[in-house]
Amino acid sequence: MGFVEKLIASSRQQQSLLCVGLDPEPGRLPKGFRQEPVERAIVRFCQAIIEATAPYVCAYKPNLAFFEVLGPAGLRALQEVIEAIPSHIPVIADAKRGDIGNTARAYARTLFETYGCDAATVNPYMGRDSVAPSWSIAIRERSCYAVPPILARAICKMCVCLMSRVRSVLSTRSWRSACGSGILRGIVVW
C-alpha cells in the first residue's frame, strides 16, 4: 500500500485529519523524563505521546533533527519511536532533505529503506535533482503515485521571497513535463 492509500485508510479508520509532530526537544521535556539518559527520555516521551494520541491521529511526523543531534544513540531512539507507531498509521519523516545526485539518493534510501518511513519532507531549493530520488523510491518501493511532502512554506519570514520563486518554478510547464505525468498532481505540501 502506498503512502496516499495508507494515509486515506488511516484517516478514515481514525476519523481524523490530525498529524502529530514528534519534536522531542530535550530541554523542554517534562521533569519526570529528565532523570534518565536523554536518548531513553525522548523515546519514553514520544512513546507516551503516541500511546495517548494513537486513537485520534491519521499520521505521525517525527522531526529527525531532535534525534540526529544525539548522534548514534539518537538514531537508535528514532528507530524505537518509529517502531512504536501503530503499523496502520503513516510515518512522515520530517527531514527536509535537499541535495543532488548520489547524496539525494542516499537520503531517500535512508528514510524509506533504513527507517521504513512512508513519506518524508524534502527541500526543493537545489532543483529537481534534489527531490527526484525521493520521488523515485517512493513510487518504486511504496507503490506511491504522490511525491513525498515538499517544503513549500515555512514560518521564517525571510524565506517568503525565495519560496515564492520556488513555487513559481514548480508550477512551470518544464518542471511538470520533466517530472513525468501523474506525479505532479499528487504533490503533498506541508
C-alpha positions in Angstrom: 0.0 0.0 0.0 1.4 3.4 -0.9 1.6 6.5 1.3 -1.6 8.1 -0.1 -3.6 5.0 0.3 -2.3 4.3 3.8 -3.0 7.9 4.8 -6.5 7.8 3.4 -7.2 4.5 5.1 -5.8 5.7 8.4 -7.8 8.9 8.2 -11.0 7.0 7.6 -10.3 4.4 10.3 -9.3 7.1 12.8 -11.9 9.6 11.5 -9.2 12.2 11.8 -7.1 14.6 9.7 -4.6 15.2 12.6 -0.9 14.7 12.1 1.1 14.7 15.3 4.6 16.1 15.2 7.2 14.3 17.4 9.7 17.0 18.2 11.4 15.9 21.4 13.5 18.9 22.4 15.4 17.6 25.5 15.4 20.9 27.3 11.6 21.1 27.1 10.8 17.5 28.3 8.7 17.3 31.4 10.7 16.9 34.6 9.7 13.3 35.1 11.8 12.5 31.9 14.9 14.4 32.8 16.3 12.0 35.4 17.3 9.4 32.8 19.7 9.5 29.8 18.4 11.9 27.2 18.1 9.2 24.5 15.9 7.0 26.8 13.9 10.0 27.9 13.0 11.1 24.4 11.9 7.5 23.5 9.7 7.3 26.5 8.3 10.8 25.9 7.5 10.1 22.3 6.0 6.7 23.2 3.8 8.3 25.8 2.6 10.8 23.1 2.0 8.0 20.6 0.0 6.0 23.2 -2.1 8.9 24.2 -2.8 10.1 20.7 -3.0 6.9 18.5 -6.8 6.7 18.6 -7.1 10.3 17.3 -4.4 10.7 14.5 -4.0 9.8 10.9 -0.2 10.3 10.8 2.9 10.9 12.9 5.8 13.2 11.8 9.0 12.7 13.8 11.4 15.6 13.4 14.8 14.0 12.7 16.8 16.9 13.9 16.0 16.2 17.5 17.2 12.7 17.1 20.2 13.3 14.9 21.7 15.8 17.3 22.2 13.0 19.8 24.4 11.0 17.4 24.2 7.2 17.0 22.1 6.9 20.2 19.6 9.4 18.9 19.3 7.4 15.6 18.6 4.3 17.6 16.0 6.3 19.6 14.4 7.4 16.3 14.1 3.8 15.2 12.4 2.8 18.5 10.0 5.7 18.2 9.1 4.7 14.6 8.6 1.1 15.8 6.2 2.3 18.5 3.8 3.9 15.9 1.0 1.5 15.1 1.6 0.0 11.7 -1.6 1.2 10.1 -0.7 4.9 10.8 1.7 6.5 8.3 5.1 7.9 9.4 6.3 11.1 7.7 10.0 11.8 8.3 10.3 15.5 9.0 13.7 15.6 7.4 13.6 18.5 5.0 16.4 16.9 3.0 17.6 18.5 -0.3 20.7 17.7 -2.1 21.6 16.4 -5.6 22.8 13.1 -7.2 24.0 10.3 -5.1 23.6 12.3 -1.9 19.9 12.8 -2.5 19.6 9.1 -3.3 21.3 8.2 0.0 19.0 10.4 1.9 15.9 8.9 0.3 17.1 5.3 0.8 17.9 6.1 4.5 14.4 7.5 5.1 12.4 4.9 3.1 14.5 1.8 3.3 16.5 2.0 6.6 13.8 3.6 8.7 10.8 2.4 6.8 9.1 5.8 6.7 6.0 6.2 4.5 6.9 9.7 3.3 9.5 12.4 4.0 9.6 16.1 3.8 12.1 17.2 1.1 13.6 20.6 0.2 13.4 21.5 -3.5 15.7 24.6 -3.4 18.6 22.8 -5.2 16.3 22.0 -8.1 14.5 18.9 -9.4 17.6 16.7 -8.8 17.2 17.3 -5.0 13.7 15.7 -4.9 13.7 13.2 -7.8 15.4 10.4 -5.8 12.7 10.6 -3.1 10.0 10.5 -5.8 11.7 7.6 -7.5 12.0 5.5 -4.3 8.5 6.5 -3.1 7.0 5.4 -6.4 9.0 2.2 -6.8 9.2 1.0 -3.2 5.9 2.3 -1.8 3.7 1.9 -4.9 3.0 5.6 -4.4 1.8 7.9 -7.1 2.3 11.0 -5.0 5.6 12.6 -4.2 6.8 12.9 -0.7 5.8 16.1 1.1 7.8 19.1 -0.3 8.8 22.0 1.8 6.8 24.8 0.1 6.1 27.1 3.1 7.9 27.8 6.3 7.4 30.0 9.3 10.6 32.0 8.6 9.5 35.4 7.2 12.9 35.9 5.5 12.1 32.8 3.3 9.0 34.2 1.7 10.7 35.7 -1.3 12.7 32.6 -2.1 9.7 30.3 -1.5 7.6 32.4 -3.9 10.2 31.9 -6.6 10.4 28.1 -5.9 6.6 27.8 -6.1 6.6 29.6 -9.5 9.3 27.3 -10.8 7.3 24.3 -9.5 4.3 25.5 -11.5 6.1 25.8 -14.8 5.4 23.5 -17.7 9.0 22.4 -18.0 9.1 21.2 -14.4 5.8 19.3 -14.9 7.0 17.6 -18.1 10.4 16.8 -16.6 8.8 15.1 -13.6 6.5 12.9 -15.7 2.8 12.8 -15.9 0.8 11.9 -12.9 3.5 12.7 -10.4 2.9 16.5 -10.0 -0.8 16.0 -9.5 0.0 14.2 -6.3 2.3 16.7 -4.6 1.6 16.9 -0.9 2.6 20.2 0.6 3.2 20.5 4.3 
